[in-house]
């Protein structure tokens, strides 16, 4: 008799864990968030114009799954189109899922600098001790994935595809990581028209096994405003047909800190402007003015970075004020092809960094 009761209890547990609610219209969403089902399946949903797919304040332990194609009505607004927050949440893309913003309706060649008001796509906001995996995101009007005020978040196996925006879409950053702690992004592909990864103020971030195509490479900054980037590791990454490769950019007459950054095992292919660029005169990207020395860049490791720059670009350009750079370790760097030889400044003594 005890065995039978145990078997029934186990069966009940399995049913309880796997019970789910489907959401295929917006009217069902609030009820699903308030209900007792721990699994919410967003299936073939059409989100009305100007309305956010709001998945904030999810109950701890909730699993959100995206199935089929999710689309969004057209309206000029800031977005984001989708926002997710909560603790101990798992967000999954099921096989064949697609979040499609049909961004061509907003693309006007001006990005965020003017023209149509363009919404950001997905914001992960205060999403703690959680995981996001398997999402396919396509044709974002503006920034693709924002990560803000999250702790202990793992992002994996995502495909951000804005390839159709070439020449029309701008400021479509792939992963834009603001103020966070302990973020891991692995096994992702980004094809876009701005930074593949941009980091502003995060403590401990890993970006690993990624392919970045068509955008502006991997960027720290622009640094200023008292922000700190500490503990960034970029490892096993390919940057292809992008404007820049690896970049740290800091503003003049501001305070910030860049510390404990590692670029390891990075391949550059067909970079247009700068293979490696570290400069203290942003927004300029030439040695046309003096950098200042107010934003330190400490404990930078550059190892096994290799690849090609187009003839009109520069392989490596460093432009920093006196004393900005300290405790740099550079090894096995071989970036070739660039024909534009720019002067460098501020490379620490003893560092083997071939400029130009």
Secondary structure as GFF3:
##gff-version 3
##sequence-region A 1 356
A	DSSP	alpha_helix	2	18	.	.	.	ID=ss1
A	DSSP	beta_strand	20	23	.	.	.	ID=ss2
A	DSSP	alpha_helix	27	34	.	.	.	ID=ss3
A	DSSP	beta_strand	39	43	.	.	.	ID=ss4
A	DSSP	beta_strand	46	47	.	.	.	ID=ss5
A	DSSP	beta_strand	53	58	.	.	.	ID=ss6
A	DSSP	beta_strand	63	67	.	.	.	ID=ss7
A	DSSP	beta_strand	69	72	.	.	.	ID=ss8
A	DSSP	beta_strand	79	87	.	.	.	ID=ss9
A	DSSP	beta_strand	90	93	.	.	.	ID=ss10
A	DSSP	beta_strand	98	100	.	.	.	ID=ss11
A	DSSP	three_ten_helix	103	105	.	.	.	ID=ss12
A	DSSP	three_ten_helix	111	113	.	.	.	ID=ss13
A	DSSP	beta_strand	120	128	.	.	.	ID=ss14
A	DSSP	beta_strand	130	133	.	.	.	ID=ss15
A	DSSP	beta_strand	136	138	.	.	.	ID=ss16
A	DSSP	beta_strand	145	148	.	.	.	ID=ss17
A	DSSP	beta_strand	151	156	.	.	.	ID=ss18
A	DSSP	beta_strand	159	161	.	.	.	ID=ss19
A	DSSP	three_ten_helix	163	165	.	.	.	ID=ss20
A	DSSP	beta_strand	175	191	.	.	.	ID=ss21
A	DSSP	beta_strand	197	213	.	.	.	ID=ss22
A	DSSP	beta_strand	218	223	.	.	.	ID=ss23
A	DSSP	beta_strand	228	240	.	.	.	ID=ss24
A	DSSP	beta_strand	244	251	.	.	.	ID=ss25
A	DSSP	beta_strand	256	271	.	.	.	ID=ss26
A	DSSP	beta_strand	274	282	.	.	.	ID=ss27
A	DSSP	beta_strand	295	309	.	.	.	ID=ss28
A	DSSP	beta_strand	314	319	.	.	.	ID=ss29
A	DSSP	beta_strand	325	326	.	.	.	ID=ss30
A	DSSP	beta_strand	329	336	.	.	.	ID=ss31
###
